[in-house]
Amino acid sequence: MPQPIRAQGLRSMIHSAIGVELARQRDDGSIDPTDSTRVAKEAARSGKTKEIPYAEILQALVFASQALAEPAWLDAAQKIATLRRW
């Protein structure tokens, strides 16, 4: 039977995942796809080349900010919203 995810382990995973996105975010809010192995390289199911999932990244930043009381992550989310004119 799998072990339950402990709260500290979950916090650590969130910090790690958000850290990756923040490291790739440019000052204007765009995400640098340079090190991506899929974005701009692989085709999606639609046949189009995969693009950066800005909506998913924004949602992750907002949820993680609220879950871990990290208000600075909301600033990063706001940059994306401004960039995308949402």
C-alpha positions in Angstrom: 0.0 0.0 0.0 1.5 3.4 -1.0 2.6 5.8 1.8 0.5 8.9 2.2 2.2 12.1 1.0 3.3 14.0 4.0 2.6 17.7 4.2 6.3 18.7 4.3 7.0 16.5 1.3 4.1 18.1 -0.6 5.4 21.6 0.3 8.8 20.6 -1.0 7.4 19.4 -4.3 5.5 22.6 -4.8 8.5 24.8 -4.0 10.6 22.7 -6.5 8.0 22.9 -9.3 7.3 26.6 -8.9 11.0 27.3 -8.7 11.5 25.8 -12.1 8.8 28.0 -13.6 10.1 31.1 -11.9 13.6 30.5 -13.1 12.3 30.3 -16.7 10.1 33.5 -16.4 11.5 36.6 -18.1 10.9 40.1 -16.8 8.0 40.6 -19.2 6.2 37.5 -17.9 7.0 35.3 -20.8 8.5 31.8 -20.2 11.8 30.9 -21.9 11.3 27.6 -23.6 15.0 27.0 -24.4 15.5 24.1 -22.1 12.2 22.5 -22.8 12.3 19.1 -24.4 8.7 19.4 -25.8 7.6 23.0 -26.2 8.2 24.2 -29.8 9.6 20.8 -30.7 6.8 18.2 -30.4 3.4 18.2 -32.0 0.3 18.2 -29.8 -2.7 15.9 -30.5 -4.1 18.7 -32.6 -1.1 18.5 -34.9 0.1 21.9 -33.9 3.5 22.5 -32.3 3.2 22.5 -28.6 3.2 25.9 -27.0 3.9 27.2 -23.5 0.8 26.5 -21.3 0.5 30.0 -19.8 -3.0 29.3 -18.3 -1.7 26.2 -16.5 1.4 28.0 -15.2 -0.7 31.0 -14.0 -3.1 28.7 -12.3 -0.3 26.8 -10.6 1.3 30.0 -9.4 -2.0 31.3 -7.9 -2.9 28.0 -6.2 0.6 27.4 -4.9 0.8 31.0 -3.6 -2.4 30.5 -1.6 -1.5 27.1 -0.4 2.0 28.0 0.9 1.4 31.7 1.7 3.9 32.9 -0.9 2.6 36.3 -2.1 5.6 36.8 -4.4 4.3 34.0 -6.6 1.2 36.2 -7.3 3.5 38.8 -8.8 4.8 36.2 -11.2 1.2 35.2 -12.0 0.3 38.9 -12.6 3.1 39.2 -15.1 1.7 36.3 -17.1 -1.8 37.8 -17.0 -0.5 41.2 -18.1 1.6 39.6 -20.9 -1.4 37.6 -22.2 -3.8 40.5 -21.7 -6.1 38.5 -19.4 
